[in-house]
Amino acid sequence: MSRRSEDSDPRQPEQPKSSPAKRTGSEKAPRAKSKSRVPARLQRFVQHPVGQAFIGITVFSLAAGLLVFFYFYNHYATLIEEKLAQGPYSTTSKLYASPQVISTGDRIEIGEIVQSLHRAGYTKNRSNRMGWYAERPGSVEVYPGADSYFQQEAHVVHVDNHRIGQIISLRDNTERPQLLLEPELITNLFDRNREKRRILRFQDIPLVMRNALLAAEDKRFFQHSGFDPFRILKAAWVDISSKQIRAGASTLSMQLARSIWLTTERTWRRKIPEILITIHLERKLSKEDIFEHYSNTIYLGRVGTFNIHGFGEGAQAYFGKSLSRVTLPEAAMLAGIVQSPSGYNPFRNPERAIKRRNLILQMMRTNGFITQEQFQTASSAPLGAAAGASESEDAPYFVDLVNDQLQRQFQDHDFQTHSYRVYTSLDLNLQRAAAEAMEAGLKEVDAALEKRGRTAKKGWPKVQAALVAIDPRTAEVRALIGGRDYATSQLNRSLAMRQPGSIFKPFVYAAALETGLDSGPGALTPASMLIDEPTTFWFDGKPYEPNNYHNSFYGSVSVRQALSKSLNVPTVKLAEQVGYQRVTQLAREAGLKSVRATPSAALGSYEARPLDMAGSYTVFANRGVFTEANWIKMIRDEGGHSIYTHKPVSRRLLDTRIAYLMTNLLEGVMSFGTGAGARSRGFRLPAAGKTGTSHDGWFAGFTTELLCVVWVGYDDNRELGLEGARSALPIWTEFMKRAHSFRPYQRATSFSAPDGVVSVEIDANSGKLASGGGCGGAVRNEVFLMGTQPIESCGGGGETQVAGWDTDVESPRAPDRSEQPRRVASREVHSIPVKPIEPPTAPQAQEPKKGLLNRILGVFR
């Protein structure tokens, strides 16, 4: 029997073969049976303690991860909202220079005005918070913004034939005599760090700068959504291959996130928050906004003592120009610095900077931003970095001075984390001139000292110097340098206590001339005669024996000659005659607090700071009114509200006429005395000044527009060995020549005599009236307080030639009591009016010579 017959029932019909569908169904049965086993196994795993622990940990980890993710996501979202609302530069206090003044009639070009506005932060964009301008043919319109110093009406300045023809207020269409231009930013304060930035809008960034940056850092910036997958893959491959982090995958958005909110540490762990911040940036900002923030915050290295941030300040620091004027090679260099600000600094590493610049130019050529011809021209161009373009404006010692006052006087205000605007008195043009003059003058001093064997090989340190320039009327500090190199030494020598030497002597002579205000005899005048000879002065039971320079003595000399030649013995004699206390009190009231009433005080033996000496000289330069030196004019908070406005501290110390006599005497020092070297060096403007030589070299001098004091010496107080005429005077002269080339200081004029001062021809040898051709000595004009002029001629007669500046009175004017000096109790008061001159017994005076300024006073007729 066959197998089929054994297995089958013949009574049953034969079953058809399974169809494909049925076979498929029958095949699925085993699979269903195997699937049914999975839930059972899973059920057993879930019921097992190990499985339950695993599931619990997994769920907890996921939940915790989500919570952490959302926490940091929201944290960075809030942080970004705050940062973007504040702006890239709002959490720092800003220090501004003094506003520039332009007046009708000034010689100027429209381009100069526009450049000044650019430097101050103005643009053509009307939404600019600092302000905006509109340039027209022959004019420029100036519109201050919400953050402007002035918060005033707009103006239009018309320029015709290279001069300002009109300044019109756009508020009421009336003409103004002058306009103050927006002050420029000096620096920003971050603790003790100094940083500079110039905020720009996207539309203010020139196309050449945009293309250079895109080629160097992120050529697909405007196409990707914050992350460049091609760069990420390439960077990952390079890092894996080298087994260290070498390549960067950061886009501009990621770099912005890192530069503002994160550290510069190059690790993959930093990438997580960087990615979160980048996502927010791309969601919250447009591509133009991101590019703008990046361009304003990117670090571009250190120039001088300042950290440079943003391409706006970078162009000014490295090229001395606004970003709108940079050329193709300059833009490529700025873009190249981003990768390594220190390594590609053009001042420190010019060869590397050129190599990097040319690489950026090649990348621009590859990406189609420039042509081959442009590439060849730009790559062969010189580096073009303007050494010193920014350093001269840094004013690091001045910044320290301001910062110290802020910390001392405004302790309740946090200037490091709040956006205060501090407006100072600094004139950036004068600061630049001071830096140039200091460099030129110190080269001459170094050469003179080297000839005397004072070299580093012989153990001599570098000689140091300080310069303080102030407005003679307001005592506002216009320029200040505290040393030859701030990077080497941050010691501010303008605040160092040093012996002023002979620049103190004018206080002795001023006290002496004040005797002319007394009603009694014995008034001292510029023509009074003194004996210059070796003399021993006794004070407090002790001898004092001063000597003249080079041990030279001149015998009989006038007060003018004694001051012009800076003679020591006659000066001490004057101090002794008028009283040491009287001299000391005048000096102390003028801010020289350390002076004591001793004979040596007359020669400047008590120490004073160069800054204080500059302030004290306002007594002479400001017609007898002393004003304390100051440097902060106003402070505003974040809302633009003023929290401080400077009020000058001033007081009258000298009668106006006495101040003029002193100024006239100091003019003589410049004409034929120890300060005559300034004239031989080409400084021709009317000026008054005094040299000083102690351990150090000094020069203090002023015009009607500017007062400057220069100190030169060693930090360890060893003797300089150069008189002030050969050490400080060259620096002073170089500075004053440069300073008076600027518009505000070109108005320096002759010193005008007040009412009550007369000019008389005298014999230089005797100090008496000149008779005919004199009495053997030179005949010269001398100035006197009216009523103190000599009435006896050198020949024994009584004729006199008098010229007065007061042509409207017949007799001496009774002085205005408001102009008289006010003294404290320890000093005699000399504020009584000058009495009319009694008719002399001498013969009637002759008619004045041709060319005299006034008629003969009635009292001599």
Secondary structure, 3 states (H helix, E strand, C coil): CCHHHHHCCCCCCCCCCCCHHHHHHHHHHHHHHHHCHHHHHHHHHHHCHHHHHHHHHHHHHHHHHHHHHHHHHHHHHHHHHHHHHHCCCCCCEEEECCCEEEECCCECCHHHHHHHHHHCCCECCCCCCCEEEEEECCEEEEEECCCCCCCCCCEEEEEECCEEEEEEECCCCCECCEEEECCCEEEEEECCEEEECCCCCHHHCCHHHHHHHHHHHCCCCCCCCCCCHHHHHHHHHHHHHHCCCCCCCCCHHHHHHHHHHCCCCCCHHHHHHHHHHHHHHHHHCCHHHHHHHHHHHCEEEEECCEEEEHHHHHHHHHHCCCHHHCCHHHHHHHHHHCCCCCCCCCCCCHHHHHHHHHHHHHHHHHCCCCCHHHHHHHHCCCCCCCCCCCHHHHCHHHHHHHHHHHHHHCCCCCCCCCCCEEEECCCHHHHHHHHHHHHHHHHHHHHHHHHCCCCHHHCCCCCEEEEEEECCCCCEEEEEECCCCCCCCCCCHHHCCECCHHHHHHHHHHHHHHHHHCCCCCCCCCCCEEEECCCCEEECCEEECCCCHHHCCCEEEEHHHHHHCCCHHHHHHHHHHHCHHHHHHHHHHCCCCCCCCCHHHHHCCCCECHHHHHHHCHHHHCCCEEECCECEEEEECCCCCEEEECCCCEEECCCHHHHHHHHHHHHHHHHHCCCCHHHHCCCCCCCEEEEEECCCEEEEEECCCCEEEEEEECCCCCCCCCCHHHHHHHHHHHHHHHHCCCHHHCCCCCCCCCCCEEEEEEECCCCCECCCCCCCCCEEEEEEECCCCCCCECCCCCCCCEEECCCCCCCCCCCCHHHCCCCCCCCCCCCCCCCCCCCCCCCCCCCCCCCCCCCCCHHHC
